[in-house]
């Protein structure tokens, strides 16, 4: 039995689906009282179960872990970036993680897999590429980006390492690349915003961060690739490390994404900036992503992970899914 906390969300549903497809029985948790669409068939045949709970509630988390007695669990829960006031966001995120780790410790859970992201590396420059798991991570950062959640990823990794060292809990942190795909609710990242605009016949929404630079970009992956990698980590009998990068292994430029969307949606055209602005960006403008990307050789060599979707393949499949399910 494996519990997927946040399993009714985007990454959670896809991770649970991959686990189910490899013969695992799963419990998924979520706040929304609705059947996760991707898991409906598995629920009907008793291979998946749903528990509705708030991960910031310690009693609810402890109850679900004690009841189902999982061999392992994975946390894919999260919050859209920068929607809460700092005090509320710090309280919610830290409380949720403490609840999960205490439940794992007290119930003898074999392995806990926590979802982090490439935001843990935020603050490193182009000279640091590709980003590797054993790099020192900076605490001081000069800029911000509306889609980056670096403070949370860094803070939660510190807490996870504290429990791993002092409480002996087998905790594995997976630093995921940016991701897009079915069930992505916020439409914050560029692939999702462009596809949504193209299918609706409207101009892309560039109100957050302004018009992107063609040559800028970062490590981005289709959610099915990320879910497959998460599943590999959860299911592995033994692991040699406690941190793994998971992504495409390259920086995808915004220009590449725009061309892939244009190909998937004939007649739709995307105009991005070809040069940097002549003046200093206004306060609050997006800081460039700097084409940062992660080295994925560790998870590749140890668990055989490799991305299965090209950007064109991923964009085309996601656009088709939105045509069918979100029209």
Phi, psi and omega per residue, in radians:
X1 nan 2.332 3.098
X2 -2.226 2.318 3.053
X3 -1.718 2.314 3.034
X4 -1.945 1.727 3.084
X5 -1.241 2.379 -3.015
X6 1.300 0.398 -3.024
X7 -1.316 -0.036 3.040
X8 -1.668 -0.055 3.108
X9 -1.538 -2.986 -3.042
X10 -1.090 -1.131 -3.100
X11 -1.123 -0.648 -3.127
X12 -1.071 -0.803 3.135
X13 -1.104 -0.770 -3.107
X14 -1.199 -0.638 3.090
X15 -1.160 -0.782 3.097
X16 -1.055 -0.704 3.132
X17 -1.073 -0.751 3.132
X18 -1.154 -0.707 3.101
X19 -1.086 -0.771 3.123
X20 -1.078 -0.760 -3.126
X21 -1.137 -0.297 3.077
X22 -1.802 0.345 2.983
X23 1.575 0.057 -3.125
X24 -1.451 2.643 2.959
X25 -1.720 2.353 -3.025
X26 -2.246 2.660 2.902
X27 -2.012 2.219 3.073
X28 -1.925 2.496 3.117
X29 -2.054 2.696 3.106
X30 -2.982 2.913 3.110
X31 -1.503 -0.653 -3.054
X32 -1.320 2.204 -3.116
X33 -1.487 1.298 3.083
X34 -2.574 2.626 -3.128
X35 -1.260 2.170 3.099
X36 -1.095 2.090 -2.979
X37 -1.003 -0.658 -3.060
X38 -1.267 -0.269 -3.037
X39 -1.980 0.106 -3.017
X40 -0.992 -0.734 -3.108
X41 -1.176 -0.673 3.135
X42 -1.204 -0.602 3.076
X43 -1.144 -0.739 -3.133
X44 -1.068 -0.611 -3.100
X45 -1.705 0.135 3.047
X46 1.388 0.364 3.087
X47 -1.713 -0.175 3.098
X48 -2.450 2.548 -3.136
X49 -2.345 2.666 -3.112
X50 -2.076 2.317 3.023
X51 -2.138 2.240 -3.127
X52 -1.707 2.064 -3.112
X53 -2.760 2.866 3.065
X54 -1.818 2.097 -3.075
X55 -1.173 -0.179 3.042
X56 -1.477 -0.040 3.093
X57 -1.653 1.866 -3.050
X58 -1.102 -0.611 -3.115
X59 -1.205 -0.693 3.131
X60 -1.156 -0.741 3.132
X61 -1.131 -0.811 -3.126
X62 -1.079 -0.698 -3.110
X63 -1.117 -0.788 -3.077
X64 -1.192 -0.625 3.108
X65 -1.238 -0.755 3.140
X66 -1.153 -0.601 -3.117
X67 -1.250 -0.804 -3.023
X68 -1.608 -0.275 3.088
X69 0.803 1.072 -3.071
X70 -1.239 2.630 2.979
X71 -1.237 -0.621 3.141
X72 -2.644 2.797 2.925
X73 -2.483 2.747 -3.125
X74 -2.227 2.378 3.129
X75 -1.797 1.955 3.068
X76 -2.006 0.217 -3.138
X77 -1.250 2.792 3.141
X78 -3.108 -3.113 -3.117
X79 -2.327 2.554 3.019
X80 -1.062 2.428 -3.035
X81 -1.131 2.405 2.927
X82 1.112 0.486 3.060
X83 -1.570 -0.480 -3.115
X84 -1.746 2.739 2.987
X85 -1.124 2.623 -3.086
X86 -0.894 -0.764 -3.100
X87 -1.100 -0.724 -3.132
X88 -1.206 -0.675 -3.103
X89 -1.227 -0.746 3.098
X90 -1.059 -0.812 -3.116
X91 -1.066 -0.818 -3.081
X92 -1.136 -0.838 -3.065
X93 -1.191 -0.779 -3.120
X94 -1.197 -0.745 3.122
X95 -1.041 -0.792 -3.130
X96 -1.040 -0.791 -3.105
X97 -1.185 -0.703 3.105
X98 -1.073 -0.711 3.113
X99 -1.046 -0.775 -3.124
X100 -1.155 -0.771 -3.082
X101 -1.229 -0.636 3.075
X102 -1.156 -0.718 3.121
X103 -1.105 -0.691 3.114
X104 -1.137 -0.787 -3.115
X105 -1.088 -0.812 -3.036
X106 -1.333 -0.333 -3.104
X107 -1.933 0.138 3.051
X108 1.120 0.657 3.111
X109 -1.176 2.276 -3.051
X110 -1.110 -0.790 -3.086
X111 -2.510 2.417 3.043
X112 -2.054 2.186 3.110
X113 -1.945 2.107 -3.108
X114 -1.890 2.438 3.137
X115 -1.597 2.003 2.987
X116 -1.946 -2.792 3.128
X117 -2.737 3.066 3.087
X118 -1.112 -0.205 3.071
X119 -1.069 -0.362 3.094
X120 -1.061 -0.403 -3.126
X121 -1.630 0.002 -3.044
X122 -0.998 2.289 -3.095
X123 1.994 -0.301 3.059
X124 -1.461 2.604 -3.078
X125 -1.766 -3.055 -3.077
X126 -1.041 -0.484 -3.125
X127 -1.192 -0.220 -3.091
X128 -1.649 -0.059 -3.092
X129 -1.307 2.521 -0.115
X130 -1.345 2.677 -3.090
X131 -1.359 2.205 -3.060
X132 -2.042 2.660 -3.018
X133 -1.043 -0.509 -3.070
X134 -1.628 0.170 3.103
X135 -1.285 2.501 2.953
X136 -1.112 2.417 -3.113
X137 -1.810 2.227 -3.087
X138 -1.307 2.473 3.033
X139 -1.578 -0.573 -3.141
X140 -1.516 2.271 -3.113
X141 -2.250 2.397 -3.081
X142 -1.541 -0.451 -3.083
X143 -2.349 3.084 -3.137
X144 -2.428 2.958 3.113
X145 -2.577 2.436 -3.005
X146 -1.070 -0.352 -3.074
X147 -1.790 -0.076 -3.078
X148 -1.582 2.437 3.130
X149 -2.192 0.916 -2.968
X150 -1.153 -0.719 -3.083
X151 -1.030 -0.717 -3.096
X152 -1.168 -0.785 -3.100
X153 -1.119 -0.741 -3.133
X154 -1.178 -0.794 -3.122
X155 -1.087 -0.801 -3.085
X156 -1.211 -0.540 3.063
X157 -1.186 -0.644 3.098
X158 -1.093 -0.768 3.129
X159 -1.116 -0.747 3.130
X160 -1.065 -0.742 -3.141
X161 -1.171 -0.563 3.074
X162 -1.080 -0.822 3.129
X163 -1.160 -0.678 -3.133
X164 -1.109 -0.760 -3.094
X165 -1.301 -0.825 -2.960
X166 -1.646 -0.416 -3.111
X167 -1.903 -0.140 3.088
X168 1.268 0.332 3.108
X169 -1.392 2.336 3.109
X170 -1.351 1.675 -3.089
X171 -1.972 2.236 3.113
X172 -2.089 2.236 3.127
X173 -1.844 2.262 3.121
X174 -1.949 2.064 3.116
X175 -1.586 1.805 -3.054
X176 -1.550 2.614 3.011
X177 -1.271 3.059 2.943
X178 -1.041 2.598 -3.094
X179 -2.493 2.738 3.109
X180 -2.573 2.838 3.110
X181 2.558 -3.024 -3.100
X182 -0.931 2.391 3.118
X183 1.386 0.205 3.038
X184 -1.355 1.870 -2.933
X185 -1.437 -0.554 -2.975
X186 -1.445 -0.408 -3.073
X187 0.922 0.672 -3.138
X188 -1.425 -0.703 -3.046
X189 -1.379 2.835 -2.970
X190 -1.108 -0.777 3.133
X191 -0.955 -0.786 -3.110
X192 -1.183 -0.737 -3.140
X193 -1.121 -0.716 -3.119
X194 -1.211 -0.743 3.131
X195 -1.106 -0.761 3.137
X196 -1.047 -0.774 3.123
X197 -1.124 -0.776 -3.117
X198 -1.091 -0.721 -3.117
X199 -1.267 -0.496 -3.137
X200 -1.597 -0.099 3.129
X201 1.257 0.492 -3.135
X202 -2.039 2.928 3.087
X203 -1.284 2.541 3.108
X204 -1.038 2.527 3.114
X205 -1.516 1.894 3.105
X206 -1.946 0.469 -3.099
X207 -1.177 -0.468 3.078
X208 -1.685 1.934 3.039
X209 1.540 -0.125 -3.127
X210 1.381 -3.076 -3.129
X211 -1.259 2.181 -3.096
X212 -1.168 2.735 3.080
X213 -1.481 2.267 -3.102
X214 -0.867 -0.760 -3.008
X215 -1.509 -0.129 3.107
X216 -1.451 2.928 3.109
X217 2.817 -2.917 3.124
X218 -2.940 -3.135 -3.107
X219 -1.191 2.001 3.128
X220 -2.345 2.509 -3.061
X221 -2.415 2.757 3.012
X222 -1.300 2.468 -3.043
X223 -1.042 -0.535 -3.139
X224 -1.151 -0.588 3.066
X225 -1.178 -0.781 -3.136
X226 -1.108 -0.760 3.136
X227 -1.067 -0.690 3.116
X228 -1.105 -0.735 3.101
X229 -1.122 -0.722 3.094
X230 -1.064 -0.744 3.133
X231 -1.084 -0.705 3.104
X232 -1.047 -0.743 -3.134
X233 -1.159 -0.763 -3.132
X234 -1.095 -0.725 -2.994
X235 -1.509 -0.246 -3.067
X236 -1.059 2.294 3.123
X237 -1.046 -0.759 3.140
X238 -2.425 2.594 3.102
X239 -2.232 2.506 -3.101
X240 -1.557 -0.313 -3.059
X241 -2.319 2.934 3.093
X242 -1.969 0.065 3.042
X243 -2.399 2.328 3.093
X244 -2.347 2.351 2.930
X245 -1.404 2.522 3.140
X246 -2.510 2.009 -3.121
X247 -3.040 -2.634 -3.114
X248 -1.586 -0.334 -3.094
X249 1.389 0.231 3.117
X250 -2.699 2.852 3.054
X251 -1.615 2.102 3.063
X252 -1.611 2.154 -3.119
X253 -1.354 2.739 3.090
X254 -1.109 -0.534 3.079
X255 -1.109 -0.731 3.086
X256 -1.050 -0.741 -3.135
X257 -1.120 -0.776 -3.137
X258 -1.057 -0.761 3.138
X259 -1.149 -0.652 3.126
X260 -1.152 -0.671 3.106
X261 -1.182 -0.727 3.105
X262 -1.057 -0.661 3.125
X263 -1.207 -0.656 -3.118
X264 -1.306 -0.466 -3.110
X265 -2.177 1.483 -3.085
X266 -0.954 2.366 3.129
X267 1.650 -0.305 3.122
X268 -1.490 2.334 -3.137
X269 -2.192 2.466 -3.112
X270 -2.108 2.183 3.098
X271 -1.865 1.995 3.074
X272 -1.914 2.951 3.106
X273 -1.317 2.474 3.096
X274 -1.771 -0.237 -3.139
X275 -2.374 2.801 3.064
X276 -1.185 2.622 3.088
X277 -1.094 2.573 -3.088
X278 -1.226 -0.516 -3.098
X279 -1.949 2.931 3.117
X280 -1.137 2.318 3.137
X281 -1.014 2.585 3.116
X282 -1.157 2.719 3.111
X283 -0.952 2.295 3.127
X284 1.668 -0.147 3.124
X285 -1.247 2.595 3.135
X286 -1.017 2.360 2.963
X287 -1.455 2.411 -3.128
X288 -1.017 2.622 -3.106
X289 -1.444 -0.243 2.971
X290 1.255 0.303 3.118
X291 0.954 0.644 -3.134
X292 -1.378 2.606 -3.138
X293 -2.673 2.783 -3.049
X294 -1.822 2.550 2.987
X295 -1.342 2.157 -3.122
X296 -1.927 0.361 -3.091
X297 -1.184 -0.514 -3.123
X298 -1.107 -0.914 -3.118
X299 -1.232 -0.471 3.092
X300 -1.218 -0.836 -3.108
X301 -1.202 -0.681 -3.044
X302 -1.454 -0.691 -3.030
X303 -2.062 0.017 3.105
X304 1.319 0.349 -3.129
X305 -1.299 2.420 2.970
X306 -2.679 2.443 3.106
X307 -1.025 2.447 -3.132
X308 -1.850 -0.213 -3.092
X309 -1.993 2.222 2.910
X310 -1.319 2.886 3.115
X311 -1.065 -0.729 3.136
X312 -1.103 -0.778 3.135
X313 -1.078 -0.787 -3.116
X314 -1.129 -0.822 -3.135
X315 -1.062 -0.774 -3.117
X316 -1.102 -0.769 -3.129
X317 -1.167 -0.742 -3.141
X318 -1.139 -0.739 3.110
X319 -1.065 -0.731 3.126
X320 -1.143 -0.676 3.102
X321 -1.089 -0.751 3.133
X322 -1.159 -0.625 3.083
X323 -1.019 -0.712 -3.060
X324 -1.394 -0.764 -2.941
X325 -1.786 -0.330 -3.060
X326 -2.083 0.152 -3.103
X327 -1.177 nan nan
